[in-house]
């Protein structure tokens, strides 16, 4: 029974090592083939400071009106 336990512990260490290595390889391939090209395209095509005036904004102009004393008593 002790031999089976030692074999199982050895297998768990080996499987952990293989899983770590395969995970690193998989994530590296994922990063360099999918994520990095997308990030580069987004980085070069965006305008974070909104320097180009062609961007349409969704902000609405605030409409102000003069308030009277009666309006100030009615808060909501």
GUTOR-862589 format. One record per residue (C-alpha): residue in one letter; x, y, z. Coordinates in steps of 0.25 Angstrom, whole numbers, plus 5000, padded with zeros to 4 digits. Example, Ala and Ser with C-alpha at 12.3 -4.5 7.8 and 13.67 -1.06 7.14 Angstrom:
BEGIN
A504949825031;S505549965029;
***
This chain:
BEGIN
X500050005000;X501250095003;X501750074989;X500450124983;X500450244992;X501850284988;X501450264973;X500250354975;X501050464981;X502050454970;X500950454960;X500350584966;X501750654966;X501950614951;X500550654947;X500650794955;X501950814947;X501450784934;X500150864936;X500950984940;X501850974927;X500650944918;X499951064924;X501051154922;X501251114907;X499751124905;X499651264911;X500851314903;X500251264890;X498951324893;X499551464897;X500451464884;X499451424874;X498151484879;X498251584890;X499551664886;X499051694871;X497751734876;X498351824887;X499351884877;X498151924867;X497351984878;X498552064883;X498852124869;X497452154865;X496852214878;X496852364882;X496952364897;X496952524898;X495852544888;X496852634880;X496152604867;X494852684866;X494152574857;X493652504870;X492152524873;X491852544888;X490652494895;X490652614905;X489452704905;X489452854906;X488952894920;X487752984919;X487753084930;X486653174933;X486453284944;X485853234957;X484953314965;X484753314980;X483553224978;X484353124970;X485453124981;X484353084992;X483952964984;X485252884984;X484752754976;
***
